[in-house]
Each structure stands twice: as C-alpha cells, then as structure tokens.
Amino acid sequence: MPATGHRDPEVLEKPERRRFTAEYKARMLAEADACVAPGQVGALLRREGLYASALTTWRKQREEGSLKGLAPTRRGRKRQKDPLTEEKERLLREKLRKAELIIDVPKKLPSFWEFRSRRLPIGKLTGAKERVDGRRGKSVSGSGRNFGLSGPGHGTGVSVLFPVSRSSARRAPGGVDVFPGSQSPGAAKCPGGALHSDACEDQAPATVYAALLDEGKYLCSVRTMYRILAEHKEVRARRNQLRHPHYQKPELLATCPKQVWSWDITKLLGPEKYTHYYLYVILDVFSRYAVGWMLSVRESADLAQRLLRETAHTERIVPDQLTLHSDRGPSLQSQSVAQLLATLGVTTSHSRPKCSNDNPFSESQFKTLTYRPEFPARFASFEAALQFCRRFFHGYNQEHYHSGIGFLTPAMVHHGHATDVIAKRQKALDVANNNESPVTPSNRYTNIGNQVSQRD
C-alpha cells in the first residue's frame, strides 16, 4: 500500500469537473445578497471563480426548492394521465413553439456585442419613456427589457429590439454607459473598479482592455489588470473544465545492467500510405543495450508478451530482479502482459498520462534510429525493414560509441567489459602524458533534476 498522502502512480484517478455543494451555493448567495456597494459582487465572482449566470441559476434553484419543500407531497401510486389530455398538451406545446419561431427575431438583428462597446445616447433610444434603473435587483419598467433603437447605421424610421440586461443597464448623464466602473471617481487610479463593474464582471481582462480602448479610455495594461486581480486573489479559472489530478513523477535508479529496462513501440512507414510496420524495442537503461527487439505488421499484446518472455529467458532474469518501465500504450499495459510480468516477478512502472518525457531512453533510441543517414523515408517491403533493423541493432550494440555512457559501446557496458576498456584507454593516455581520463559509467536516473532526456 502506498504511504499516506502520496498517490500511487500506477493507479489512475479519473479527472473530475468542479462541483458545488448545497452549502457552498447557499453561502455564495448569502454573500452576494449582502453586497451593497458597486463592484463587490464582481470582486466576489472573480475571487471564487464564478460567472454571474451561476448566481442567477442558484437563486432559481433556491426559490424552486423552497416552494417544493412547502408544497404537500402525495404518497402512493402516481395518477395516470388521460391520453386525450396528453394529446391536447402536445398540441398546445406545438402551437407555442410555432409562436416563438414567429416572434424570434434576434437572428435578424445586429449582434448584441456590437452595442456593448459603444456609448449609446439616450436620444437614440425610442419607446422607453421611463427611466432605466441600473441598480442591482431592480427590474426595468416601461417597455420591459426591450428598447426600440433607431438612428444612423440602423435604418431610417426602422426600430429594432435591443435587449438590456439587469447587470448592464445603467443611467448616466447624457447616455447609457456600458462601463460604469470606469466613470467612477478614481477609476484611472484603480482599474479594479472597471473589472468589478456589472458589465465587465464576467469578462477577461484582455476583453475589458479592448472594450475600454474602443471607448477611447486607457487605464492600464492587461498585465497590470492581472497583477491587481492577483493581489486580491481574484485570478481563477471559471470554465467548467476537467481538473486532472497530479501524478507523481516516476523515478528509477539503475546501478548495474539488468536492473531497469525501458521498452516502447514505434511505427515505420511502409511502401504505401496508411501501411506501417511496428518495431518493439526493449532497452537496458544502464548499458543502453538493446536486449530485445521485434518487427511486426501489427501491434498486439500477444506479440509483446512473447517478446518479453523470450528476452527475459535469454537474459536469465530471476524474480524480483528487474523493473520494466514503459508508457501507457494499450499493448504495453495490457492484461496479458501484466500477468506475464507478475509470473516472472518483474516490477512494472509506467509514465504519467500524455507525458513522453517520462520514457526518455526509449525515445532517444528511436531518434538515433530515424536520424541515421541510411534511414529511408519509406520501406519498400517488410523484408527490407527487417534487414535494416538487423544491421542497425547490431551496429548500435557492438559499434556505436554512446555519448551517455562515456563513449563506450552498449555491449562493453552490458557484458562487463567497461573496466578493462577504460583501463586500456587510461594506459594510452598515460603514455601520451595526458591527465584527462574517460568517465566511468555510473548511476543512471530517469527524470532526476533537469536530466529529463538524453541524446545518443
């Protein structure tokens, strides 16, 4: 069992969206109802990472819940509706739907956002004889929440509907100001007033910045807006996105060969489009020796199981000796492979989801493969790809001087000849009176410090 407070990297937790409890909703509504001064509700929304529409929805839920709790509930079997009554209700709903289609005209109107970024003079508003009260909680009287708008750019003698919400309807001398916070005293010194205003409480700082410039006003830069919001802890994500849990970074230590293996599968392009050959490679992390590889025309868990079994038998792996690291490919973490590893006594380790840097040695080896001068753009056949892989892995293990292991070949380190080779090199250096000696291969880490990936 993992220690308390630490997540097991092999157990994937499902990402969840943000959830709001009934107590949290009630507390937010109480705090919003207690806000009196302008801008307090906007500050509350930004601090809690909420939209104004959430408060509206929660108020409706509170009203519906209270009425439903007071209404008496009838126990027993529910009464069946008369089929004739259901047909009448369906026809009525159909008529109402057609009536809404006839009345629905916003699609033919200019976008509402075209009016939000401009100052509309009261003289251009027709059909609204009453005063517009922009205080929070007051409804708009007269012609309701729709005003007739006419003037240049909207046709002569033609009126269109302009919806004014409760949060954005404000009365100012000489016109309707869609940014009331920017007109308050000291707004130029405190841009937070504009960010907390009713019209901008749901807008991002960049949107507020652009809208203010359209008004001919400049308070500060977008970065300064974010800094001011951060000082009051009002920079939070509001969108209803999945929140992924934090996974622990896998860290493995290899002090000698046959302790930690890394394996992965890559695709080699075939002669035609959408044709691929799958290359399975098992790499020893300490010596960088390719202990096993296989080329196939398909990716299969059975083939991966077969490769693991034969490689473990060839390398004479005993139980509790080896740790096998891989990414989260379907074949690499299949049930059949997991059962085989459990039978062999091999410890498994996997990369974090969607994080290729957690398997750097296999990725680096694949890069060495594809960056060879003789590597073709496409292989003419499966036999051609097989011949190329045979030549490559023989040269990689026996002849390739690896920069990550002191310019020794993987075979020298894997078979225990590194000490003799280094001593021979040191003797040649002593003869030449050179004190610089090669570096002996030491411990190999994965994802320790800044050593995330290594090149061959």
C-alpha positions as CSV (number, residue, x, y, z in Angstrom):
1,M,0.0,0.0,0.0
2,P,1.3,3.5,-0.8
3,A,2.2,5.8,2.0
4,T,-0.5,8.2,3.3
5,G,-0.6,11.4,1.4
6,H,1.1,10.0,-1.8
7,R,-0.8,8.8,-4.8
8,D,0.2,5.5,-6.4
9,P,1.4,6.4,-9.9
10,E,0.1,3.1,-11.3
11,V,-3.5,3.9,-10.2
12,L,-5.2,6.4,-12.5
13,E,-7.7,8.7,-10.9
14,K,-10.5,10.0,-13.1
15,P,-10.4,13.7,-13.9
16,E,-13.4,15.5,-12.4
17,R,-15.2,18.7,-13.0
18,R,-15.7,21.3,-10.4
19,R,-18.7,20.6,-8.2
20,F,-20.7,22.9,-5.9
21,T,-22.4,21.6,-2.8
22,A,-25.7,23.0,-1.5
23,E,-23.9,24.6,1.4
24,Y,-21.4,26.4,-0.9
25,K,-24.3,27.7,-3.1
26,A,-26.2,29.0,-0.1
27,R,-23.1,30.7,1.2
28,M,-22.3,32.3,-2.1
29,L,-25.9,33.6,-2.4
30,A,-25.8,35.0,1.1
31,E,-22.6,36.8,0.4
32,A,-23.9,38.1,-2.9
33,D,-27.1,39.4,-1.3
34,A,-25.0,41.1,1.3
35,C,-23.1,43.1,-1.3
36,V,-24.3,46.7,-1.4
37,A,-21.5,48.8,-2.8
38,P,-20.9,48.7,-6.6
39,G,-18.2,46.3,-7.6
40,Q,-18.5,44.0,-4.6
41,V,-20.4,41.3,-6.5
42,G,-17.8,41.4,-9.3
43,A,-15.0,41.0,-6.8
44,L,-16.8,38.1,-5.2
45,L,-17.3,36.4,-8.6
46,R,-13.6,36.8,-9.6
47,R,-12.4,35.6,-6.2
48,E,-14.5,32.5,-6.3
49,G,-14.1,31.8,-10.0
50,L,-17.8,32.1,-10.8
51,Y,-19.9,33.6,-13.5
52,A,-22.9,35.8,-12.8
53,S,-25.1,33.3,-14.5
54,A,-24.3,30.8,-11.7
55,L,-25.8,33.1,-9.1
56,T,-28.9,33.5,-11.2
57,T,-29.3,29.8,-11.6
58,W,-28.7,29.1,-7.9
59,R,-31.3,31.7,-7.0
60,K,-33.9,29.9,-9.2
61,Q,-32.9,26.6,-7.6
62,R,-33.3,28.2,-4.1
63,E,-36.8,29.5,-4.9
64,E,-37.9,26.3,-6.6
65,G,-36.5,24.2,-3.7
66,S,-38.2,26.3,-1.0
67,L,-41.6,26.2,-2.8
68,K,-41.3,22.5,-3.4
69,G,-40.4,21.9,0.2
70,L,-43.5,23.7,1.4
71,A,-45.9,22.0,-1.0
72,P,-47.5,18.9,0.4
73,T,-46.5,15.6,-1.3
74,R,-49.0,13.0,-2.1
75,R,-47.9,9.4,-1.4
76,G,-48.9,6.3,-3.2
77,R,-49.1,5.4,-6.9
78,K,-49.0,8.3,-9.3
79,R,-52.2,9.1,-11.2
80,Q,-52.1,8.1,-14.9
81,K,-52.8,10.9,-17.4
82,D,-55.6,10.7,-19.8
83,P,-54.3,10.1,-23.4
84,L,-56.7,12.8,-24.6
85,T,-55.2,15.3,-22.2
86,E,-51.7,14.4,-23.2
87,E,-52.6,15.0,-26.8
88,K,-54.1,18.4,-26.0
89,E,-50.9,19.3,-24.1
90,R,-48.7,18.2,-27.0
91,L,-50.7,20.3,-29.5
92,L,-50.5,23.3,-27.1
93,R,-46.7,22.9,-26.9
94,E,-46.5,22.7,-30.7
95,K,-48.5,26.0,-31.1
96,L,-46.3,27.7,-28.5
97,R,-43.2,26.6,-30.3
98,K,-44.5,28.0,-33.6
99,A,-45.4,31.2,-31.9
100,E,-41.9,31.5,-30.6
101,L,-40.4,31.0,-34.0
102,I,-42.6,33.8,-35.3
103,I,-41.6,36.2,-32.6
104,D,-37.9,35.1,-32.5
105,V,-36.2,37.9,-34.4
106,P,-32.7,38.2,-32.8
107,K,-31.1,36.3,-35.6
108,K,-32.0,39.1,-38.0
109,L,-30.7,41.8,-35.6
110,P,-27.1,43.1,-35.2
111,S,-25.1,41.2,-32.6
112,F,-25.6,42.4,-29.0
113,W,-21.9,42.7,-28.6
114,E,-21.8,45.4,-31.3
115,F,-23.7,47.7,-28.8
116,R,-21.8,46.8,-25.6
117,S,-18.6,48.5,-26.7
118,R,-20.2,51.8,-27.6
119,R,-21.8,54.6,-25.6
120,L,-25.4,54.9,-26.6
121,P,-27.0,58.3,-26.2
122,I,-30.5,58.4,-24.6
123,G,-31.8,60.4,-27.6
124,K,-31.3,57.4,-29.8
125,L,-33.5,55.2,-27.6
126,T,-37.1,55.3,-28.6
127,G,-40.1,53.6,-27.0
128,A,-38.5,53.8,-23.5
129,K,-40.2,56.8,-21.7
130,E,-39.4,55.6,-18.2
131,R,-36.1,55.9,-16.5
132,V,-33.7,53.0,-16.7
133,D,-32.8,52.0,-13.1
134,G,-29.5,50.2,-13.2
135,R,-29.3,49.3,-9.6
136,R,-28.9,45.6,-8.9
137,G,-32.2,43.9,-8.1
138,K,-34.5,46.4,-9.8
139,S,-36.3,45.5,-13.0
140,V,-36.7,47.7,-16.0
141,S,-40.1,49.2,-16.4
142,G,-41.9,50.7,-19.4
143,S,-41.5,48.5,-22.4
144,G,-39.8,45.8,-20.3
145,R,-36.2,44.9,-21.1
146,N,-36.5,45.7,-24.8
147,F,-35.9,49.1,-26.2
148,G,-36.5,50.4,-29.8
149,L,-33.3,51.6,-31.3
150,S,-33.1,53.8,-34.4
151,G,-30.7,56.1,-36.0
152,P,-27.7,56.1,-38.3
153,G,-26.5,52.6,-39.1
154,H,-29.8,51.0,-38.1
155,G,-32.0,52.3,-40.9
156,T,-34.3,55.4,-41.1
157,G,-37.6,55.1,-39.4
158,V,-37.0,51.4,-38.6
159,S,-36.9,50.2,-35.0
160,V,-35.2,47.1,-33.8
161,L,-35.2,45.4,-30.4
162,F,-32.2,46.0,-28.1
163,P,-32.1,43.8,-25.0
164,V,-30.6,45.4,-21.9
165,S,-29.9,43.1,-19.1
166,R,-30.2,44.0,-15.4
167,S,-26.4,43.8,-14.9
168,S,-25.6,46.2,-17.8
169,A,-28.4,48.7,-17.8
170,R,-27.0,51.9,-16.2
171,R,-28.2,55.5,-16.3
172,A,-25.6,58.2,-16.7
173,P,-25.9,61.9,-17.6
174,G,-26.0,62.1,-21.4
175,G,-26.3,58.4,-22.1
176,V,-26.1,54.8,-21.1
177,D,-22.5,53.8,-20.1
178,V,-21.7,50.2,-20.6
179,F,-18.6,50.5,-18.4
180,P,-19.9,52.3,-15.2
181,G,-16.8,51.4,-13.2
182,S,-14.6,53.4,-15.5
183,Q,-16.6,56.5,-14.8
184,S,-16.5,56.3,-11.1
185,P,-14.1,58.7,-9.2
186,G,-10.6,57.4,-9.1
187,A,-11.1,54.8,-11.8
188,A,-8.0,55.9,-13.6
189,K,-6.0,55.2,-10.4
190,C,-7.9,51.9,-9.6
191,P,-8.6,49.8,-12.7
192,G,-10.3,47.3,-10.4
193,G,-13.4,49.4,-10.5
194,A,-13.9,48.7,-14.2
195,L,-13.0,45.0,-13.7
196,H,-15.6,44.7,-10.9
197,S,-18.4,46.6,-12.7
198,D,-21.6,44.9,-13.6
199,A,-20.9,45.0,-17.4
200,C,-17.3,43.5,-17.0
201,E,-17.6,41.2,-14.1
202,D,-17.8,38.2,-16.4
203,Q,-15.2,39.4,-18.9
204,A,-11.5,38.6,-19.1
205,P,-9.0,41.5,-18.5
206,A,-8.0,41.4,-22.2
207,T,-11.6,41.8,-23.2
208,V,-12.1,44.7,-20.8
209,Y,-8.9,46.3,-22.1
210,A,-10.0,46.2,-25.7
211,A,-13.5,47.4,-24.9
212,L,-12.2,50.4,-22.9
213,L,-9.9,51.3,-25.9
214,D,-13.0,51.3,-28.1
215,E,-14.4,53.8,-25.7
216,G,-11.3,56.0,-26.0
217,K,-10.2,55.2,-22.5
218,Y,-6.9,53.7,-21.2
219,L,-6.5,52.7,-17.6
220,C,-3.6,50.3,-17.6
221,S,-2.1,47.4,-19.5
222,V,-3.6,43.9,-19.4
223,R,-0.7,42.6,-17.4
224,T,-1.4,45.3,-14.7
225,M,-5.0,44.2,-14.6
226,Y,-3.9,40.7,-13.9
227,R,-1.5,41.9,-11.3
228,I,-4.2,43.9,-9.5
229,L,-6.5,40.9,-9.6
230,A,-3.8,38.6,-8.3
231,E,-3.1,40.9,-5.3
232,H,-6.7,40.3,-4.2
233,K,-6.6,36.6,-5.2
234,E,-9.2,37.1,-7.9
235,V,-7.4,35.2,-10.8
236,R,-9.1,31.8,-11.0
237,A,-10.4,29.5,-13.8
238,R,-14.1,29.8,-14.3
239,R,-14.7,27.4,-17.2
240,N,-16.3,24.1,-16.5
241,Q,-13.3,22.0,-17.5
242,L,-12.0,18.7,-16.3
243,R,-9.5,19.0,-13.5
244,H,-6.8,16.3,-13.8
245,P,-5.1,15.0,-10.6
246,H,-1.4,15.5,-10.0
247,Y,0.5,12.3,-10.8
248,Q,3.8,11.5,-9.2
249,K,6.8,11.6,-11.5
250,P,8.4,8.1,-11.8
251,E,12.0,7.9,-10.7
252,L,14.1,4.7,-11.2
253,L,17.7,4.0,-10.3
254,A,19.9,1.6,-12.1
255,T,23.4,0.8,-10.7
256,C,24.2,-2.2,-12.9
257,P,22.8,-3.9,-16.0
258,K,19.6,-6.0,-15.9
259,Q,18.1,-3.8,-13.2
260,V,15.9,-1.4,-15.2
261,W,14.6,-1.9,-18.7
262,S,12.7,0.5,-20.8
263,W,10.6,-0.6,-23.8
264,D,8.3,1.0,-26.3
265,I,6.8,0.6,-29.8
266,T,7.3,2.8,-32.8
267,K,5.9,2.8,-36.3
268,L,8.0,2.5,-39.5
269,L,6.3,3.7,-42.7
270,G,5.6,1.1,-45.3
271,P,5.6,1.3,-49.1
272,E,2.1,2.9,-49.4
273,K,0.1,5.3,-47.4
274,Y,-1.5,4.0,-44.2
275,T,0.8,1.0,-44.2
276,H,3.1,0.7,-41.1
277,Y,5.4,-1.8,-39.5
278,Y,5.6,-1.9,-35.7
279,L,9.0,-2.1,-34.1
280,Y,9.2,-3.4,-30.5
281,V,12.4,-2.5,-28.6
282,I,13.5,-3.4,-25.1
283,L,16.4,-1.3,-23.8
284,D,18.6,-1.7,-20.8
285,V,18.7,1.7,-19.0
286,F,22.2,1.3,-17.5
287,S,24.1,0.0,-20.5
288,R,21.8,1.3,-23.3
289,Y,22.0,-2.2,-24.7
290,A,19.0,-3.3,-26.9
291,V,18.3,-6.6,-25.1
292,G,15.4,-7.5,-27.4
293,W,13.6,-6.2,-30.5
294,M,10.9,-7.4,-32.9
295,L,9.4,-6.1,-36.1
296,S,5.7,-6.9,-36.9
297,V,3.0,-5.9,-39.2
298,R,0.6,-5.3,-36.4
299,E,0.6,-4.1,-32.8
300,S,-0.6,-6.9,-30.5
301,A,-0.4,-7.7,-26.8
302,D,0.3,-11.3,-27.6
303,L,3.4,-10.3,-29.6
304,A,4.6,-8.0,-26.8
305,Q,4.1,-10.9,-24.3
306,R,6.1,-13.2,-26.5
307,L,9.0,-10.7,-26.8
308,L,9.1,-10.2,-23.1
309,R,9.1,-13.9,-22.3
310,E,11.9,-14.7,-24.7
311,T,14.0,-11.7,-23.7
312,A,13.7,-12.5,-20.0
313,H,14.7,-16.1,-20.7
314,T,17.7,-15.0,-22.8
315,E,19.0,-12.5,-20.2
316,R,18.3,-15.0,-17.4
317,I,16.1,-12.7,-15.3
318,V,15.2,-14.0,-11.9
319,P,12.2,-12.9,-9.8
320,D,12.4,-9.5,-8.1
321,Q,15.5,-8.5,-10.1
322,L,14.1,-6.4,-12.9
323,T,11.9,-3.2,-13.1
324,L,10.3,-2.7,-16.5
325,H,9.3,0.9,-17.4
326,S,7.0,1.8,-20.3
327,D,4.5,4.4,-21.4
328,R,0.7,3.7,-21.3
329,G,0.3,2.1,-24.7
330,P,-2.5,-0.4,-25.0
331,S,-0.2,-3.3,-25.7
332,L,2.4,-2.3,-23.1
333,Q,-0.1,-2.3,-20.2
334,S,-2.5,-5.0,-21.4
335,Q,-3.8,-7.6,-19.0
336,S,-1.8,-10.5,-20.7
337,V,1.4,-8.6,-20.4
338,A,0.7,-7.7,-16.7
339,Q,0.0,-11.4,-15.9
340,L,3.3,-12.4,-17.5
341,L,5.3,-9.8,-15.6
342,A,3.6,-10.9,-12.4
343,T,4.6,-14.5,-13.1
344,L,8.2,-13.5,-13.9
345,G,8.4,-11.4,-10.8
346,V,9.1,-8.2,-12.7
347,T,8.1,-4.8,-11.2
348,T,6.2,-2.6,-13.6
349,S,6.5,1.2,-13.9
350,H,4.5,3.5,-16.3
351,S,4.8,7.0,-17.5
352,R,2.4,9.7,-16.5
353,P,-0.5,10.1,-18.9
354,K,0.3,12.0,-22.0
355,C,3.9,12.6,-20.9
356,S,6.5,11.2,-23.3
357,N,9.4,12.7,-21.3
358,D,8.9,10.0,-18.6
359,N,10.4,7.4,-21.0
360,P,13.4,9.3,-22.3
361,F,15.8,6.4,-23.1
362,S,13.5,4.6,-25.5
363,E,12.5,7.9,-27.2
364,S,16.2,8.8,-27.6
365,Q,17.0,5.4,-29.0
366,F,14.2,5.8,-31.6
367,K,15.6,9.2,-32.5
368,T,19.0,7.6,-33.2
369,L,17.3,5.0,-35.4
370,T,15.3,7.5,-37.5
371,Y,18.2,10.0,-37.8
372,R,20.6,7.5,-39.4
373,P,21.7,8.7,-42.9
374,E,20.6,5.4,-44.5
375,F,17.1,5.5,-42.9
376,P,14.6,5.7,-45.8
377,A,11.5,7.8,-46.0
378,R,9.5,4.6,-46.6
379,F,10.5,0.9,-46.6
380,A,9.8,-0.9,-49.8
381,S,8.7,-4.1,-48.1
382,F,8.6,-5.8,-44.7
383,E,11.8,-7.8,-45.6
384,A,13.6,-4.5,-46.4
385,A,12.6,-3.1,-43.0
386,L,13.7,-6.3,-41.3
387,Q,17.1,-6.2,-42.9
388,F,17.6,-2.6,-42.0
389,C,16.7,-3.3,-38.3
390,R,19.1,-6.2,-38.1
391,R,22.0,-4.1,-39.4
392,F,21.1,-1.2,-37.2
393,F,20.8,-3.0,-33.8
394,H,24.0,-5.0,-34.4
395,G,25.8,-1.8,-35.1
396,Y,24.1,0.0,-32.2
397,N,25.0,-2.6,-29.7
398,Q,28.5,-3.5,-30.9
399,E,29.9,-0.5,-32.7
400,H,28.1,2.6,-31.6
401,Y,30.1,4.8,-29.2
402,H,27.4,6.1,-26.9
403,S,27.9,9.6,-25.5
404,G,25.7,8.9,-22.5
405,I,28.0,6.1,-21.2
406,G,31.4,7.7,-21.7
407,F,31.7,6.9,-25.4
408,L,31.7,3.1,-24.8
409,T,29.6,0.7,-26.8
410,P,26.5,-0.7,-25.1
411,A,27.9,-4.2,-25.4
412,M,31.0,-3.2,-23.4
413,V,29.0,-1.9,-20.5
414,H,26.3,-4.6,-20.7
415,H,28.7,-7.6,-20.7
416,G,31.0,-6.1,-18.0
417,H,34.0,-5.1,-20.2
418,A,33.8,-1.4,-19.4
419,T,36.5,-1.5,-16.7
420,D,39.1,-3.2,-18.9
421,V,38.4,-0.8,-21.8
422,I,38.7,2.2,-19.6
423,A,42.0,0.9,-18.1
424,K,43.3,0.4,-21.6
425,R,42.3,3.9,-22.6
426,Q,44.0,5.3,-19.4
427,K,47.2,3.5,-20.3
428,A,47.2,5.1,-23.7
429,L,46.6,8.5,-22.1
430,D,49.4,7.9,-19.6
431,V,51.8,7.2,-22.4
432,A,50.8,10.5,-24.0
433,N,51.2,12.3,-20.6
434,N,47.5,13.4,-20.7
435,N,45.8,13.5,-17.3
436,E,42.3,13.7,-18.8
437,S,40.6,10.3,-18.3
438,P,37.3,9.0,-19.6
439,V,34.3,9.0,-17.4
440,T,33.2,5.6,-16.0
441,P,29.5,4.9,-16.4
442,S,27.8,5.5,-13.1
443,N,24.2,5.5,-11.8
444,R,21.5,6.2,-14.4
445,Y,18.4,8.2,-13.4
446,T,15.2,8.9,-15.2
447,N,13.6,12.3,-14.6
448,I,16.0,13.4,-11.9
449,G,16.6,17.2,-11.8
450,N,17.0,18.6,-15.3
451,Q,18.1,15.2,-16.8
452,V,14.8,14.5,-18.5
453,S,16.0,13.2,-21.8
454,Q,19.4,12.1,-23.1
455,R,20.7,12.0,-26.6
456,D,22.6,9.2,-28.0
